[in-house]
Amino acid sequence: MSFLKEIQRRRTFGIISHPDAGKTTLTEKLLLFGGAIQEAGAVKSNKIKKGATSDFMEIERQRGISVATSVLAFEYEGTKINILDTPGHKDFAEDTFRTLTAVDSVIVVIDVAKGVEEQTEKLVEVCRMRNIPMIVFINKMDREGKDAFDLLDEIEQKLGLTVTPLSFPIGMGYDFKGIYNLWENNINLFTGDSRKDIEDTIEISDLADKELDTLVGEKAANTLREEVELVEGIYPDFDKQSYLDGKLQPVFFGSALNNFGVRELLDCFVEIAPKPRPKQSEEREVKPDERAFTGFVFKIHANMDPNHRDRLAFIKIVSGTFERNKPYLHVRHNKKLKFSSPNAFFAEKKEIVDVSYPGDIVGLHDTGNFKIGDTLTEGEALNYRGIPSFSPEHFRYINNSDPLKSKQLFKGIDQLMDEGVAQLFTLELNGRKVIGTVGALQYEVIQYRLEHEYGAKCSYENLNVHKACWVEAADEKSDEFKEFIRVKQRYLAKDKQGQLVFLADSPFSLQMTQQKYPNIKFHFTSEFI
């Protein structure tokens, strides 16, 4: 198959939502249609001992939440689909923000009963900033929830989207009869039997057809006719270009757990979702059909296999083809590297691939060369706009509980920070290590992983810090800067990249410092190019 055809048939997307809206369950069901797994496991169900395929870290199985973005690929009707299943829990939001730099489109999952929740708002805002095309999937229709029109209004108002339903529910909860697919003009009747893998749909070319009354009952049929008329009257017609420009968002209804409405979503997605898109680097825009390979690291995952202590750098291919055993330039280090076993993913199952194309995600074994945001090319010095670190919300000293294991502890912290689990600050005054995280749950994950993957125990001590600000001085030799360093010595630290950081202990002290040192800039993200 030609290079251009391979690009045309790739679709790379992320699934985002608030925790518990059913993101991981939806991922499982999409894989089921791709024939990639035989039986899908819901994250929360204790009856199925399998657990979800995309949640492969021990702590995820214990908690029933996803804490790391996993990458899954499958084929569906001639299209190669790459899914990035992201953590929904807000403590792991940074991982999700990074993942959004590697996707071409997004599916937003919304719980019918809870509607739009705060984490969904934050993530959708990031997608809107980047004009990422979005499809909305309203999940759990087999439970009681909000009225479909109220939900559509809420999505428009709270998320600032312009929606157009491409399927519409017939009833909900106990009265849930099925879904009318406006995209294909057919009806899918709900049986409530999740063992039926793929439901049969019934073609209905005209809603006035009396057959509809026999299928769902007269009352439900009349309601559906009125509602569809309303939908066609109120909402704009679907326009593919507006969707691709991020200006129009199609909406589907269904129940991922019961594998219902998922096929409609997938069929439409394959048809309308964008192919790999161009990406802006600092130097120029790079198009997928360029022959020379370029790609960037958006995630690093240590210890995919606990027996081998391996680190994998996840690379999104932007242009050209990535070939096994061919030397590529690591732009930041300015040295050539080659990879004998690049992996393609299926959760924790990995296969070695010889050639990968734009849109694909490849895992490269890493001995510590990569950090998040690194670029690989065939020789051109390109830098993809990096992925900023955000100022953490929580700060704690990390102490070593076992002095004999200090080497393991430092190695563990070092690798987990490269992976982007949290940020490490080293105080200038006494060299003590401070860990900053977006959410408190990350401390537990770090503690758990240090002990189980590195054999090191740690304890934490609270530290009163309001914000970490990256310091940028116009002139480091100025008296003002020297005085700032002297006066604020107790509050200064270096991050992992050696950048100077000011740990302000309160909003007031930050404000006073900004006023006192007007020529020094304080940034809340680490990227200020």
Secondary structure, 3 states (H helix, E strand, C coil): CCHHHHHHCEEEEEEECCCCCCHHHHHHHHHHHCCCCCCCCCCCCCCCCCCCCCCCCHHHHHHCCCCCCEEEEEEECCEEEEEEECCCCHHHHHHHHHHCCCCCEEEEEEECCCECCHHHHHHHHHHHHCCCCEEEEEECCCCCCCCHHHHHHHHHHHHCCCEEECEEEECCHHHCCEEEECCCCEEEECCCCCCCCCCCEEECCCCCCCHHHHHHCHHHHHHHHHHHHHHHHHCCCCCHHHHHCCCCEEEEECECCCCECHHHHHHHHHHHCCCCCCEEECCCEECCCCCCCEEEEEEEEECCCCCCCCEEEEEEEEECCEECCCCEEECCCCEEECCCCCEEEECCEEEECCEECCCCEEEEEECCCCCCCCEEECCCCCCECCCCCECCCEEEEEEECCHHHHHHHHHHHHHHHHCCCCEEEEECCCCCEEEEECCCHHHHHHHHHHHHHHCCCEEEEECCCCEEEEEEECCCCCHHHHHHHHHCHHHEEECCCCCEEEEECCHHHHHHHHHHCCCEEEECECCCC
